[in-house]
Amino acid sequence: MFRADYGITSGGLDRLIVEAYRFARPDDVPDDREKETRAWTIEKGTKAPQAAGKIHSDIERGFIRAEIISYADYVTYRTMDALRGAGKLRSEGKEYVMQEGDVVEFRFNV
């Protein structure tokens, strides 16, 4: 009742867990598929092939390139076709270091 009276939606322990998680593993790589989008947790400084490996080891092994867009552009344009048309999609290679807010589609061949 006390929390509700002051508009507090979560307890201190919940906030501590969330912040500790963000500190320990602060970056997420969203994985956009036709019917779902997922966020895969990676460590800061992770290169694209190793980020792909978080999804599946075959994707890392057969990594060709990463097609990257910013999350802000993803929200604005909504579809890959619209993003391509606006020139917001960029292709990155094996040395690309993933950044917070990257939305990625990995190209691979195994």
Number of C-alpha atoms within 10 A of each C-alpha: 7 7 10 9 7 8 9 11 8 10 9 9 9 11 11 11 11 11 13 12 11 13 11 11 13 14 21 21 23 18 17 15 9 6 5 7 11 13 13 14 16 20 14 15 12 16 17 26 25 19 25 28 15 15 17 11 14 14 20 22 15 16 21 17 20 23 16 20 21 17 16 12 18 18 9 11 16 12 13 15 11 15 17 13 11 11 10 15 20 13 14 17 14 14 11 15 16 25 17 15 17 20 26 25 19 23 15 16 10 9
